[in-house]
Every structure is written in structure tokens, then in C-alpha cells.
Amino acid sequence: MSSVVPQDALVPQDVAVSPVEKFREFLATRGKRLTQERETIVREIFAEHDHFDSDQIVARLSKPRINGTRVSRATIYRTISSLEEAGLIRKVARANDREVYEHDYGYPQHDHFICEKCSKLVEFRNEEISAILGRVASEFGFRMSGHRLEVNGICSECARPPERRHRKLDMI
């Protein structure tokens, strides 16, 4: 029997180091420092577990902050790229080809169903898929460090037939 864990069960895992501190460590290995702007971006991205694109972060951070910190579009794009390089976030493909990201640090391994009509993302976990991939990797002498499965198709809402409206002539 398949054991699928739905999206709402994908809760953050306990991590020893916060995303901000993890990013600070990463930047230090590159000879860079965690500026107030970069920290603001990391905190905004990790405030909620939502899929997001760069423009959504730009929109959220374009307003002056309580602490007076304004974050430029260029800084947001560069920081998102650095967060991806650091392994804190990752790109998730979407049907409309937008670059959409999700948290990779502090969240369990999971996979996605992607609706080709409305671009809805459904996250799920399935241990059987992981086990099958492990066996196949072993057969090929491949040492697996993780996997990423994205299944394209049509979600249940988009697959539903449209409600038929009755025209007055149809009722005669």
C-alpha cells in the first residue's frame, strides 16, 4: 500500500542552524558578509513555506521597511541566486516557465505534481518512490544523494468538466 504524505504534512524540520546563520556561514566562505539587506531577504523568504518567484519577493520588499531598510531589485536577484548556490532554496519547474523557488534547507525531501493548465503545485512525499529510486541507483552502481520528481499533468480542478449553462432556447 502506498503511503503518500500530502502537502500540509510537509512541516519544517528542526535544524541546528537558522537559515540566516547558514547563509552567513556560506557568505563567509566566499569572502562576503551578511548585509542588512541580505538578511532582510532571507528572513522574508523563510517567513513562510510558500513557493515564490523573484518578482513576488521584489513586490514584498519594495515598500520601505519598519527598520528603514530598502532592498533593491538587483540585490534581491543576486541574493536569491546566492541562496540557491548555498543550498537553502531550489528552483521548481512550473508549467508557465517562471522560475519558481522553494525552501530546500530545513524541509523534508518531497516531490511535486505540476498542473499544466493553472500551474498549481502539489507537494507530496512517498517513501516507495524513494525506495524504488534507491534500488535502481544501486543496479547502476550510482550513489544517490537525493532526488527530485516533478510530475506534469492536469489537477483535479482543471480536469473537472465546465458547468454547463442552460440558455433559454435550450429550455424550450
Chimera marker file (.cmm) of the C-alpha trace (Angstrom):
<marker_set name="trace">
<marker id="1" x="0.000" y="0.000" z="0.000" r="1" g="1" b="0" radius="0.5"/>
<marker id="2" x="1.293" y="3.448" z="-0.913" r="1" g="1" b="0" radius="0.5"/>
<marker id="3" x="1.997" y="5.932" z="1.827" r="1" g="1" b="0" radius="0.5"/>
<marker id="4" x="1.661" y="9.420" z="0.384" r="1" g="1" b="0" radius="0.5"/>
<marker id="5" x="2.174" y="12.334" z="2.731" r="1" g="1" b="0" radius="0.5"/>
<marker id="6" x="0.212" y="15.359" z="1.476" r="1" g="1" b="0" radius="0.5"/>
<marker id="7" x="1.471" y="18.920" z="1.230" r="1" g="1" b="0" radius="0.5"/>
<marker id="8" x="0.108" y="20.097" z="4.589" r="1" g="1" b="0" radius="0.5"/>
<marker id="9" x="2.191" y="17.424" z="6.323" r="1" g="1" b="0" radius="0.5"/>
<marker id="10" x="5.441" y="18.900" z="4.990" r="1" g="1" b="0" radius="0.5"/>
<marker id="11" x="6.419" y="20.750" z="8.106" r="1" g="1" b="0" radius="0.5"/>
<marker id="12" x="9.812" y="22.306" z="8.732" r="1" g="1" b="0" radius="0.5"/>
<marker id="13" x="12.366" y="20.005" z="10.308" r="1" g="1" b="0" radius="0.5"/>
<marker id="14" x="14.396" y="21.050" z="13.313" r="1" g="1" b="0" radius="0.5"/>
<marker id="15" x="17.742" y="22.408" z="12.176" r="1" g="1" b="0" radius="0.5"/>
<marker id="16" x="20.737" y="23.240" z="14.320" r="1" g="1" b="0" radius="0.5"/>
<marker id="17" x="21.480" y="26.459" z="12.437" r="1" g="1" b="0" radius="0.5"/>
<marker id="18" x="18.891" y="29.017" z="11.294" r="1" g="1" b="0" radius="0.5"/>
<marker id="19" x="18.684" y="29.872" z="7.577" r="1" g="1" b="0" radius="0.5"/>
<marker id="20" x="20.148" y="33.310" z="8.340" r="1" g="1" b="0" radius="0.5"/>
<marker id="21" x="23.153" y="31.809" z="10.144" r="1" g="1" b="0" radius="0.5"/>
<marker id="22" x="23.598" y="29.131" z="7.477" r="1" g="1" b="0" radius="0.5"/>
<marker id="23" x="23.647" y="31.861" z="4.821" r="1" g="1" b="0" radius="0.5"/>
<marker id="24" x="26.096" y="33.925" z="6.904" r="1" g="1" b="0" radius="0.5"/>
<marker id="25" x="28.429" y="30.893" z="7.003" r="1" g="1" b="0" radius="0.5"/>
<marker id="26" x="28.089" y="30.379" z="3.243" r="1" g="1" b="0" radius="0.5"/>
<marker id="27" x="28.861" y="34.023" z="2.508" r="1" g="1" b="0" radius="0.5"/>
<marker id="28" x="31.918" y="33.890" z="4.777" r="1" g="1" b="0" radius="0.5"/>
<marker id="29" x="33.337" y="31.034" z="2.666" r="1" g="1" b="0" radius="0.5"/>
<marker id="30" x="33.054" y="33.406" z="-0.310" r="1" g="1" b="0" radius="0.5"/>
<marker id="31" x="34.682" y="36.326" z="1.493" r="1" g="1" b="0" radius="0.5"/>
<marker id="32" x="31.376" y="38.195" z="1.715" r="1" g="1" b="0" radius="0.5"/>
<marker id="33" x="29.373" y="39.402" z="4.665" r="1" g="1" b="0" radius="0.5"/>
<marker id="34" x="25.690" y="39.205" z="5.559" r="1" g="1" b="0" radius="0.5"/>
<marker id="35" x="24.452" y="42.749" z="4.999" r="1" g="1" b="0" radius="0.5"/>
<marker id="36" x="21.217" y="44.079" z="6.486" r="1" g="1" b="0" radius="0.5"/>
<marker id="37" x="19.617" y="43.863" z="3.017" r="1" g="1" b="0" radius="0.5"/>
<marker id="38" x="20.627" y="40.222" z="2.528" r="1" g="1" b="0" radius="0.5"/>
<marker id="39" x="19.384" y="39.320" z="5.995" r="1" g="1" b="0" radius="0.5"/>
<marker id="40" x="16.054" y="41.038" z="5.279" r="1" g="1" b="0" radius="0.5"/>
<marker id="41" x="15.686" y="38.980" z="2.088" r="1" g="1" b="0" radius="0.5"/>
<marker id="42" x="16.489" y="35.673" z="3.838" r="1" g="1" b="0" radius="0.5"/>
<marker id="43" x="14.051" y="36.411" z="6.653" r="1" g="1" b="0" radius="0.5"/>
<marker id="44" x="11.314" y="37.321" z="4.157" r="1" g="1" b="0" radius="0.5"/>
<marker id="45" x="11.851" y="34.165" z="2.114" r="1" g="1" b="0" radius="0.5"/>
<marker id="46" x="11.876" y="31.874" z="5.161" r="1" g="1" b="0" radius="0.5"/>
<marker id="47" x="8.987" y="33.608" z="6.958" r="1" g="1" b="0" radius="0.5"/>
<marker id="48" x="6.518" y="31.186" z="5.315" r="1" g="1" b="0" radius="0.5"/>
<marker id="49" x="6.818" y="27.925" z="3.403" r="1" g="1" b="0" radius="0.5"/>
<marker id="50" x="5.447" y="29.075" z="0.083" r="1" g="1" b="0" radius="0.5"/>
<marker id="51" x="6.652" y="28.659" z="-3.444" r="1" g="1" b="0" radius="0.5"/>
<marker id="52" x="7.743" y="32.048" z="-4.736" r="1" g="1" b="0" radius="0.5"/>
<marker id="53" x="9.355" y="33.803" z="-7.657" r="1" g="1" b="0" radius="0.5"/>
<marker id="54" x="11.785" y="36.698" z="-7.607" r="1" g="1" b="0" radius="0.5"/>
<marker id="55" x="9.125" y="39.241" z="-8.558" r="1" g="1" b="0" radius="0.5"/>
<marker id="56" x="6.985" y="38.280" z="-5.550" r="1" g="1" b="0" radius="0.5"/>
<marker id="57" x="9.929" y="38.937" z="-3.222" r="1" g="1" b="0" radius="0.5"/>
<marker id="58" x="10.622" y="42.230" z="-5.016" r="1" g="1" b="0" radius="0.5"/>
<marker id="59" x="6.984" y="43.266" z="-4.512" r="1" g="1" b="0" radius="0.5"/>
<marker id="60" x="7.047" y="42.355" z="-0.823" r="1" g="1" b="0" radius="0.5"/>
<marker id="61" x="10.333" y="44.135" z="-0.170" r="1" g="1" b="0" radius="0.5"/>
<marker id="62" x="9.885" y="47.186" z="-2.398" r="1" g="1" b="0" radius="0.5"/>
<marker id="63" x="7.952" y="49.020" z="0.304" r="1" g="1" b="0" radius="0.5"/>
<marker id="64" x="10.063" y="50.792" z="2.930" r="1" g="1" b="0" radius="0.5"/>
<marker id="65" x="10.542" y="48.505" z="5.929" r="1" g="1" b="0" radius="0.5"/>
<marker id="66" x="9.887" y="49.399" z="9.553" r="1" g="1" b="0" radius="0.5"/>
<marker id="67" x="13.627" y="49.499" z="10.182" r="1" g="1" b="0" radius="0.5"/>
<marker id="68" x="14.074" y="51.773" z="7.152" r="1" g="1" b="0" radius="0.5"/>
<marker id="69" x="15.843" y="49.121" z="5.074" r="1" g="1" b="0" radius="0.5"/>
<marker id="70" x="15.045" y="49.309" z="1.383" r="1" g="1" b="0" radius="0.5"/>
<marker id="71" x="16.148" y="46.441" z="-0.803" r="1" g="1" b="0" radius="0.5"/>
<marker id="72" x="16.927" y="46.916" z="-4.477" r="1" g="1" b="0" radius="0.5"/>
<marker id="73" x="15.692" y="44.559" z="-7.175" r="1" g="1" b="0" radius="0.5"/>
<marker id="74" x="19.299" y="43.732" z="-8.142" r="1" g="1" b="0" radius="0.5"/>
<marker id="75" x="20.180" y="42.798" z="-4.548" r="1" g="1" b="0" radius="0.5"/>
<marker id="76" x="17.124" y="40.546" z="-4.355" r="1" g="1" b="0" radius="0.5"/>
<marker id="77" x="18.043" y="38.734" z="-7.587" r="1" g="1" b="0" radius="0.5"/>
<marker id="78" x="21.692" y="38.313" z="-6.539" r="1" g="1" b="0" radius="0.5"/>
<marker id="79" x="20.720" y="37.118" z="-3.063" r="1" g="1" b="0" radius="0.5"/>
<marker id="80" x="18.226" y="34.590" z="-4.427" r="1" g="1" b="0" radius="0.5"/>
<marker id="81" x="20.951" y="33.248" z="-6.706" r="1" g="1" b="0" radius="0.5"/>
<marker id="82" x="23.347" y="33.006" z="-3.732" r="1" g="1" b="0" radius="0.5"/>
<marker id="83" x="20.681" y="31.294" z="-1.590" r="1" g="1" b="0" radius="0.5"/>
<marker id="84" x="20.259" y="28.708" z="-4.340" r="1" g="1" b="0" radius="0.5"/>
<marker id="85" x="24.025" y="28.227" z="-4.590" r="1" g="1" b="0" radius="0.5"/>
<marker id="86" x="24.160" y="27.823" z="-0.795" r="1" g="1" b="0" radius="0.5"/>
<marker id="87" x="21.545" y="25.035" z="-0.944" r="1" g="1" b="0" radius="0.5"/>
<marker id="88" x="18.966" y="26.936" z="1.086" r="1" g="1" b="0" radius="0.5"/>
<marker id="89" x="16.438" y="27.208" z="-1.745" r="1" g="1" b="0" radius="0.5"/>
<marker id="90" x="15.951" y="25.439" z="-5.073" r="1" g="1" b="0" radius="0.5"/>
<marker id="91" x="14.162" y="26.059" z="-8.351" r="1" g="1" b="0" radius="0.5"/>
<marker id="92" x="10.983" y="24.166" z="-9.053" r="1" g="1" b="0" radius="0.5"/>
<marker id="93" x="9.805" y="23.941" z="-12.667" r="1" g="1" b="0" radius="0.5"/>
<marker id="94" x="6.388" y="25.361" z="-13.488" r="1" g="1" b="0" radius="0.5"/>
<marker id="95" x="4.130" y="24.921" z="-16.475" r="1" g="1" b="0" radius="0.5"/>
<marker id="96" x="4.377" y="28.600" z="-17.413" r="1" g="1" b="0" radius="0.5"/>
<marker id="97" x="8.204" y="28.561" z="-17.304" r="1" g="1" b="0" radius="0.5"/>
<marker id="98" x="8.529" y="31.078" z="-14.463" r="1" g="1" b="0" radius="0.5"/>
<marker id="99" x="11.497" y="30.452" z="-12.201" r="1" g="1" b="0" radius="0.5"/>
<marker id="100" x="9.775" y="29.427" z="-9.004" r="1" g="1" b="0" radius="0.5"/>
<marker id="101" x="11.686" y="28.598" z="-5.839" r="1" g="1" b="0" radius="0.5"/>
<marker id="102" x="11.034" y="26.705" z="-2.636" r="1" g="1" b="0" radius="0.5"/>
<marker id="103" x="12.907" y="26.096" z="0.601" r="1" g="1" b="0" radius="0.5"/>
<marker id="104" x="15.400" y="23.275" z="0.411" r="1" g="1" b="0" radius="0.5"/>
<marker id="105" x="17.002" y="23.795" z="3.814" r="1" g="1" b="0" radius="0.5"/>
<marker id="106" x="15.007" y="22.647" z="6.809" r="1" g="1" b="0" radius="0.5"/>
<marker id="107" x="12.285" y="20.830" z="4.859" r="1" g="1" b="0" radius="0.5"/>
<marker id="108" x="11.956" y="17.111" z="4.131" r="1" g="1" b="0" radius="0.5"/>
<marker id="109" x="12.606" y="15.577" z="0.725" r="1" g="1" b="0" radius="0.5"/>
<marker id="110" x="9.414" y="15.796" z="-1.318" r="1" g="1" b="0" radius="0.5"/>
<marker id="111" x="8.139" y="15.743" z="-4.874" r="1" g="1" b="0" radius="0.5"/>
<marker id="112" x="5.654" y="17.749" z="-6.933" r="1" g="1" b="0" radius="0.5"/>
<marker id="113" x="2.643" y="17.411" z="-9.170" r="1" g="1" b="0" radius="0.5"/>
<marker id="114" x="2.504" y="20.420" z="-11.515" r="1" g="1" b="0" radius="0.5"/>
<marker id="115" x="-0.718" y="21.371" z="-13.293" r="1" g="1" b="0" radius="0.5"/>
<marker id="116" x="-0.109" y="22.313" z="-16.928" r="1" g="1" b="0" radius="0.5"/>
<marker id="117" x="-3.232" y="24.475" z="-17.038" r="1" g="1" b="0" radius="0.5"/>
<marker id="118" x="-3.216" y="26.560" z="-13.857" r="1" g="1" b="0" radius="0.5"/>
<marker id="119" x="0.414" y="25.972" z="-12.726" r="1" g="1" b="0" radius="0.5"/>
<marker id="120" x="-0.740" y="24.714" z="-9.316" r="1" g="1" b="0" radius="0.5"/>
<marker id="121" x="1.971" y="22.877" z="-7.395" r="1" g="1" b="0" radius="0.5"/>
<marker id="122" x="1.041" y="19.975" z="-5.136" r="1" g="1" b="0" radius="0.5"/>
<marker id="123" x="3.786" y="18.735" z="-2.812" r="1" g="1" b="0" radius="0.5"/>
<marker id="124" x="3.854" y="15.141" z="-1.603" r="1" g="1" b="0" radius="0.5"/>
<marker id="125" x="6.169" y="12.576" z="-0.055" r="1" g="1" b="0" radius="0.5"/>
<marker id="126" x="6.175" y="8.903" z="-0.932" r="1" g="1" b="0" radius="0.5"/>
<marker id="127" x="8.683" y="6.506" z="0.602" r="1" g="1" b="0" radius="0.5"/>
<marker id="128" x="8.002" y="3.873" z="-2.089" r="1" g="1" b="0" radius="0.5"/>
<marker id="129" x="9.295" y="6.239" z="-4.788" r="1" g="1" b="0" radius="0.5"/>
<marker id="130" x="12.454" y="6.843" z="-2.762" r="1" g="1" b="0" radius="0.5"/>
<marker id="131" x="12.940" y="3.098" z="-2.277" r="1" g="1" b="0" radius="0.5"/>
<marker id="132" x="12.464" y="2.360" z="-5.988" r="1" g="1" b="0" radius="0.5"/>
<marker id="133" x="14.948" y="5.061" z="-6.950" r="1" g="1" b="0" radius="0.5"/>
<marker id="134" x="17.406" y="3.673" z="-4.408" r="1" g="1" b="0" radius="0.5"/>
<marker id="135" x="17.134" y="0.175" z="-5.907" r="1" g="1" b="0" radius="0.5"/>
<marker id="136" x="17.514" y="1.441" z="-9.484" r="1" g="1" b="0" radius="0.5"/>
<marker id="137" x="20.507" y="3.583" z="-8.484" r="1" g="1" b="0" radius="0.5"/>
<marker id="138" x="22.086" y="0.549" z="-6.857" r="1" g="1" b="0" radius="0.5"/>
<marker id="139" x="21.570" y="-1.531" z="-10.011" r="1" g="1" b="0" radius="0.5"/>
<marker id="140" x="23.534" y="1.089" z="-11.962" r="1" g="1" b="0" radius="0.5"/>
<marker id="141" x="26.205" y="1.465" z="-9.283" r="1" g="1" b="0" radius="0.5"/>
<marker id="142" x="25.040" y="5.031" z="-8.714" r="1" g="1" b="0" radius="0.5"/>
<marker id="143" x="25.406" y="6.622" z="-5.287" r="1" g="1" b="0" radius="0.5"/>
<marker id="144" x="22.256" y="8.697" z="-4.846" r="1" g="1" b="0" radius="0.5"/>
<marker id="145" x="22.356" y="11.832" z="-2.686" r="1" g="1" b="0" radius="0.5"/>
<marker id="146" x="18.717" y="12.769" z="-3.191" r="1" g="1" b="0" radius="0.5"/>
<marker id="147" x="16.091" y="13.028" z="-5.869" r="1" g="1" b="0" radius="0.5"/>
<marker id="148" x="13.684" y="15.463" z="-7.426" r="1" g="1" b="0" radius="0.5"/>
<marker id="149" x="10.496" y="14.276" z="-9.073" r="1" g="1" b="0" radius="0.5"/>
<marker id="150" x="8.180" y="16.631" z="-10.910" r="1" g="1" b="0" radius="0.5"/>
<marker id="151" x="5.096" y="15.116" z="-12.499" r="1" g="1" b="0" radius="0.5"/>
<marker id="152" x="3.288" y="17.235" z="-15.078" r="1" g="1" b="0" radius="0.5"/>
<marker id="153" x="-0.386" y="16.830" z="-15.776" r="1" g="1" b="0" radius="0.5"/>
<marker id="154" x="-3.781" y="18.334" z="-15.013" r="1" g="1" b="0" radius="0.5"/>
<marker id="155" x="-5.025" y="18.940" z="-11.467" r="1" g="1" b="0" radius="0.5"/>
<marker id="156" x="-8.456" y="17.735" z="-10.360" r="1" g="1" b="0" radius="0.5"/>
<marker id="157" x="-9.974" y="21.220" z="-10.548" r="1" g="1" b="0" radius="0.5"/>
<marker id="158" x="-8.784" y="21.825" z="-14.114" r="1" g="1" b="0" radius="0.5"/>
<marker id="159" x="-9.851" y="18.303" z="-15.161" r="1" g="1" b="0" radius="0.5"/>
<marker id="160" x="-13.389" y="18.896" z="-13.954" r="1" g="1" b="0" radius="0.5"/>
<marker id="161" x="-15.789" y="19.480" z="-16.876" r="1" g="1" b="0" radius="0.5"/>
<marker id="162" x="-17.060" y="23.057" z="-17.007" r="1" g="1" b="0" radius="0.5"/>
<marker id="163" x="-20.518" y="23.620" z="-15.638" r="1" g="1" b="0" radius="0.5"/>
<marker id="164" x="-22.942" y="23.800" z="-18.468" r="1" g="1" b="0" radius="0.5"/>
<marker id="165" x="-25.029" y="26.916" z="-18.530" r="1" g="1" b="0" radius="0.5"/>
<marker id="166" x="-28.526" y="26.490" z="-19.884" r="1" g="1" b="0" radius="0.5"/>
<marker id="167" x="-29.528" y="29.004" z="-22.456" r="1" g="1" b="0" radius="0.5"/>
<marker id="168" x="-33.171" y="29.989" z="-22.639" r="1" g="1" b="0" radius="0.5"/>
<marker id="169" x="-33.540" y="28.332" z="-26.050" r="1" g="1" b="0" radius="0.5"/>
<marker id="170" x="-32.287" y="25.024" z="-24.582" r="1" g="1" b="0" radius="0.5"/>
<marker id="171" x="-35.157" y="25.033" z="-22.082" r="1" g="1" b="0" radius="0.5"/>
<marker id="172" x="-37.915" y="25.177" z="-24.679" r="1" g="1" b="0" radius="0.5"/>
<link id1="1" id2="2" r="1" g="1" b="0" radius="0.2"/>
<link id1="2" id2="3" r="1" g="1" b="0" radius="0.2"/>
<link id1="3" id2="4" r="1" g="1" b="0" radius="0.2"/>
<link id1="4" id2="5" r="1" g="1" b="0" radius="0.2"/>
<link id1="5" id2="6" r="1" g="1" b="0" radius="0.2"/>
<link id1="6" id2="7" r="1" g="1" b="0" radius="0.2"/>
<link id1="7" id2="8" r="1" g="1" b="0" radius="0.2"/>
<link id1="8" id2="9" r="1" g="1" b="0" radius="0.2"/>
<link id1="9" id2="10" r="1" g="1" b="0" radius="0.2"/>
<link id1="10" id2="11" r="1" g="1" b="0" radius="0.2"/>
<link id1="11" id2="12" r="1" g="1" b="0" radius="0.2"/>
<link id1="12" id2="13" r="1" g="1" b="0" radius="0.2"/>
<link id1="13" id2="14" r="1" g="1" b="0" radius="0.2"/>
<link id1="14" id2="15" r="1" g="1" b="0" radius="0.2"/>
<link id1="15" id2="16" r="1" g="1" b="0" radius="0.2"/>
<link id1="16" id2="17" r="1" g="1" b="0" radius="0.2"/>
<link id1="17" id2="18" r="1" g="1" b="0" radius="0.2"/>
<link id1="18" id2="19" r="1" g="1" b="0" radius="0.2"/>
<link id1="19" id2="20" r="1" g="1" b="0" radius="0.2"/>
<link id1="20" id2="21" r="1" g="1" b="0" radius="0.2"/>
<link id1="21" id2="22" r="1" g="1" b="0" radius="0.2"/>
<link id1="22" id2="23" r="1" g="1" b="0" radius="0.2"/>
<link id1="23" id2="24" r="1" g="1" b="0" radius="0.2"/>
<link id1="24" id2="25" r="1" g="1" b="0" radius="0.2"/>
<link id1="25" id2="26" r="1" g="1" b="0" radius="0.2"/>
<link id1="26" id2="27" r="1" g="1" b="0" radius="0.2"/>
<link id1="27" id2="28" r="1" g="1" b="0" radius="0.2"/>
<link id1="28" id2="29" r="1" g="1" b="0" radius="0.2"/>
<link id1="29" id2="30" r="1" g="1" b="0" radius="0.2"/>
<link id1="30" id2="31" r="1" g="1" b="0" radius="0.2"/>
<link id1="31" id2="32" r="1" g="1" b="0" radius="0.2"/>
<link id1="32" id2="33" r="1" g="1" b="0" radius="0.2"/>
<link id1="33" id2="34" r="1" g="1" b="0" radius="0.2"/>
<link id1="34" id2="35" r="1" g="1" b="0" radius="0.2"/>
<link id1="35" id2="36" r="1" g="1" b="0" radius="0.2"/>
<link id1="36" id2="37" r="1" g="1" b="0" radius="0.2"/>
<link id1="37" id2="38" r="1" g="1" b="0" radius="0.2"/>
<link id1="38" id2="39" r="1" g="1" b="0" radius="0.2"/>
<link id1="39" id2="40" r="1" g="1" b="0" radius="0.2"/>
<link id1="40" id2="41" r="1" g="1" b="0" radius="0.2"/>
<link id1="41" id2="42" r="1" g="1" b="0" radius="0.2"/>
<link id1="42" id2="43" r="1" g="1" b="0" radius="0.2"/>
<link id1="43" id2="44" r="1" g="1" b="0" radius="0.2"/>
<link id1="44" id2="45" r="1" g="1" b="0" radius="0.2"/>
<link id1="45" id2="46" r="1" g="1" b="0" radius="0.2"/>
<link id1="46" id2="47" r="1" g="1" b="0" radius="0.2"/>
<link id1="47" id2="48" r="1" g="1" b="0" radius="0.2"/>
<link id1="48" id2="49" r="1" g="1" b="0" radius="0.2"/>
<link id1="49" id2="50" r="1" g="1" b="0" radius="0.2"/>
<link id1="50" id2="51" r="1" g="1" b="0" radius="0.2"/>
<link id1="51" id2="52" r="1" g="1" b="0" radius="0.2"/>
<link id1="52" id2="53" r="1" g="1" b="0" radius="0.2"/>
<link id1="53" id2="54" r="1" g="1" b="0" radius="0.2"/>
<link id1="54" id2="55" r="1" g="1" b="0" radius="0.2"/>
<link id1="55" id2="56" r="1" g="1" b="0" radius="0.2"/>
<link id1="56" id2="57" r="1" g="1" b="0" radius="0.2"/>
<link id1="57" id2="58" r="1" g="1" b="0" radius="0.2"/>
<link id1="58" id2="59" r="1" g="1" b="0" radius="0.2"/>
<link id1="59" id2="60" r="1" g="1" b="0" radius="0.2"/>
<link id1="60" id2="61" r="1" g="1" b="0" radius="0.2"/>
<link id1="61" id2="62" r="1" g="1" b="0" radius="0.2"/>
<link id1="62" id2="63" r="1" g="1" b="0" radius="0.2"/>
<link id1="63" id2="64" r="1" g="1" b="0" radius="0.2"/>
<link id1="64" id2="65" r="1" g="1" b="0" radius="0.2"/>
<link id1="65" id2="66" r="1" g="1" b="0" radius="0.2"/>
<link id1="66" id2="67" r="1" g="1" b="0" radius="0.2"/>
<link id1="67" id2="68" r="1" g="1" b="0" radius="0.2"/>
<link id1="68" id2="69" r="1" g="1" b="0" radius="0.2"/>
<link id1="69" id2="70" r="1" g="1" b="0" radius="0.2"/>
<link id1="70" id2="71" r="1" g="1" b="0" radius="0.2"/>
<link id1="71" id2="72" r="1" g="1" b="0" radius="0.2"/>
<link id1="72" id2="73" r="1" g="1" b="0" radius="0.2"/>
<link id1="73" id2="74" r="1" g="1" b="0" radius="0.2"/>
<link id1="74" id2="75" r="1" g="1" b="0" radius="0.2"/>
<link id1="75" id2="76" r="1" g="1" b="0" radius="0.2"/>
<link id1="76" id2="77" r="1" g="1" b="0" radius="0.2"/>
<link id1="77" id2="78" r="1" g="1" b="0" radius="0.2"/>
<link id1="78" id2="79" r="1" g="1" b="0" radius="0.2"/>
<link id1="79" id2="80" r="1" g="1" b="0" radius="0.2"/>
<link id1="80" id2="81" r="1" g="1" b="0" radius="0.2"/>
<link id1="81" id2="82" r="1" g="1" b="0" radius="0.2"/>
<link id1="82" id2="83" r="1" g="1" b="0" radius="0.2"/>
<link id1="83" id2="84" r="1" g="1" b="0" radius="0.2"/>
<link id1="84" id2="85" r="1" g="1" b="0" radius="0.2"/>
<link id1="85" id2="86" r="1" g="1" b="0" radius="0.2"/>
<link id1="86" id2="87" r="1" g="1" b="0" radius="0.2"/>
<link id1="87" id2="88" r="1" g="1" b="0" radius="0.2"/>
<link id1="88" id2="89" r="1" g="1" b="0" radius="0.2"/>
<link id1="89" id2="90" r="1" g="1" b="0" radius="0.2"/>
<link id1="90" id2="91" r="1" g="1" b="0" radius="0.2"/>
<link id1="91" id2="92" r="1" g="1" b="0" radius="0.2"/>
<link id1="92" id2="93" r="1" g="1" b="0" radius="0.2"/>
<link id1="93" id2="94" r="1" g="1" b="0" radius="0.2"/>
<link id1="94" id2="95" r="1" g="1" b="0" radius="0.2"/>
<link id1="95" id2="96" r="1" g="1" b="0" radius="0.2"/>
<link id1="96" id2="97" r="1" g="1" b="0" radius="0.2"/>
<link id1="97" id2="98" r="1" g="1" b="0" radius="0.2"/>
<link id1="98" id2="99" r="1" g="1" b="0" radius="0.2"/>
<link id1="99" id2="100" r="1" g="1" b="0" radius="0.2"/>
<link id1="100" id2="101" r="1" g="1" b="0" radius="0.2"/>
<link id1="101" id2="102" r="1" g="1" b="0" radius="0.2"/>
<link id1="102" id2="103" r="1" g="1" b="0" radius="0.2"/>
<link id1="103" id2="104" r="1" g="1" b="0" radius="0.2"/>
<link id1="104" id2="105" r="1" g="1" b="0" radius="0.2"/>
<link id1="105" id2="106" r="1" g="1" b="0" radius="0.2"/>
<link id1="106" id2="107" r="1" g="1" b="0" radius="0.2"/>
<link id1="107" id2="108" r="1" g="1" b="0" radius="0.2"/>
<link id1="108" id2="109" r="1" g="1" b="0" radius="0.2"/>
<link id1="109" id2="110" r="1" g="1" b="0" radius="0.2"/>
<link id1="110" id2="111" r="1" g="1" b="0" radius="0.2"/>
<link id1="111" id2="112" r="1" g="1" b="0" radius="0.2"/>
<link id1="112" id2="113" r="1" g="1" b="0" radius="0.2"/>
<link id1="113" id2="114" r="1" g="1" b="0" radius="0.2"/>
<link id1="114" id2="115" r="1" g="1" b="0" radius="0.2"/>
<link id1="115" id2="116" r="1" g="1" b="0" radius="0.2"/>
<link id1="116" id2="117" r="1" g="1" b="0" radius="0.2"/>
<link id1="117" id2="118" r="1" g="1" b="0" radius="0.2"/>
<link id1="118" id2="119" r="1" g="1" b="0" radius="0.2"/>
<link id1="119" id2="120" r="1" g="1" b="0" radius="0.2"/>
<link id1="120" id2="121" r="1" g="1" b="0" radius="0.2"/>
<link id1="121" id2="122" r="1" g="1" b="0" radius="0.2"/>
<link id1="122" id2="123" r="1" g="1" b="0" radius="0.2"/>
<link id1="123" id2="124" r="1" g="1" b="0" radius="0.2"/>
<link id1="124" id2="125" r="1" g="1" b="0" radius="0.2"/>
<link id1="125" id2="126" r="1" g="1" b="0" radius="0.2"/>
<link id1="126" id2="127" r="1" g="1" b="0" radius="0.2"/>
<link id1="127" id2="128" r="1" g="1" b="0" radius="0.2"/>
<link id1="128" id2="129" r="1" g="1" b="0" radius="0.2"/>
<link id1="129" id2="130" r="1" g="1" b="0" radius="0.2"/>
<link id1="130" id2="131" r="1" g="1" b="0" radius="0.2"/>
<link id1="131" id2="132" r="1" g="1" b="0" radius="0.2"/>
<link id1="132" id2="133" r="1" g="1" b="0" radius="0.2"/>
<link id1="133" id2="134" r="1" g="1" b="0" radius="0.2"/>
<link id1="134" id2="135" r="1" g="1" b="0" radius="0.2"/>
<link id1="135" id2="136" r="1" g="1" b="0" radius="0.2"/>
<link id1="136" id2="137" r="1" g="1" b="0" radius="0.2"/>
<link id1="137" id2="138" r="1" g="1" b="0" radius="0.2"/>
<link id1="138" id2="139" r="1" g="1" b="0" radius="0.2"/>
<link id1="139" id2="140" r="1" g="1" b="0" radius="0.2"/>
<link id1="140" id2="141" r="1" g="1" b="0" radius="0.2"/>
<link id1="141" id2="142" r="1" g="1" b="0" radius="0.2"/>
<link id1="142" id2="143" r="1" g="1" b="0" radius="0.2"/>
<link id1="143" id2="144" r="1" g="1" b="0" radius="0.2"/>
<link id1="144" id2="145" r="1" g="1" b="0" radius="0.2"/>
<link id1="145" id2="146" r="1" g="1" b="0" radius="0.2"/>
<link id1="146" id2="147" r="1" g="1" b="0" radius="0.2"/>
<link id1="147" id2="148" r="1" g="1" b="0" radius="0.2"/>
<link id1="148" id2="149" r="1" g="1" b="0" radius="0.2"/>
<link id1="149" id2="150" r="1" g="1" b="0" radius="0.2"/>
<link id1="150" id2="151" r="1" g="1" b="0" radius="0.2"/>
<link id1="151" id2="152" r="1" g="1" b="0" radius="0.2"/>
<link id1="152" id2="153" r="1" g="1" b="0" radius="0.2"/>
<link id1="153" id2="154" r="1" g="1" b="0" radius="0.2"/>
<link id1="154" id2="155" r="1" g="1" b="0" radius="0.2"/>
<link id1="155" id2="156" r="1" g="1" b="0" radius="0.2"/>
<link id1="156" id2="157" r="1" g="1" b="0" radius="0.2"/>
<link id1="157" id2="158" r="1" g="1" b="0" radius="0.2"/>
<link id1="158" id2="159" r="1" g="1" b="0" radius="0.2"/>
<link id1="159" id2="160" r="1" g="1" b="0" radius="0.2"/>
<link id1="160" id2="161" r="1" g="1" b="0" radius="0.2"/>
<link id1="161" id2="162" r="1" g="1" b="0" radius="0.2"/>
<link id1="162" id2="163" r="1" g="1" b="0" radius="0.2"/>
<link id1="163" id2="164" r="1" g="1" b="0" radius="0.2"/>
<link id1="164" id2="165" r="1" g="1" b="0" radius="0.2"/>
<link id1="165" id2="166" r="1" g="1" b="0" radius="0.2"/>
<link id1="166" id2="167" r="1" g="1" b="0" radius="0.2"/>
<link id1="167" id2="168" r="1" g="1" b="0" radius="0.2"/>
<link id1="168" id2="169" r="1" g="1" b="0" radius="0.2"/>
<link id1="169" id2="170" r="1" g="1" b="0" radius="0.2"/>
<link id1="170" id2="171" r="1" g="1" b="0" radius="0.2"/>
<link id1="171" id2="172" r="1" g="1" b="0" radius="0.2"/>
</marker_set>
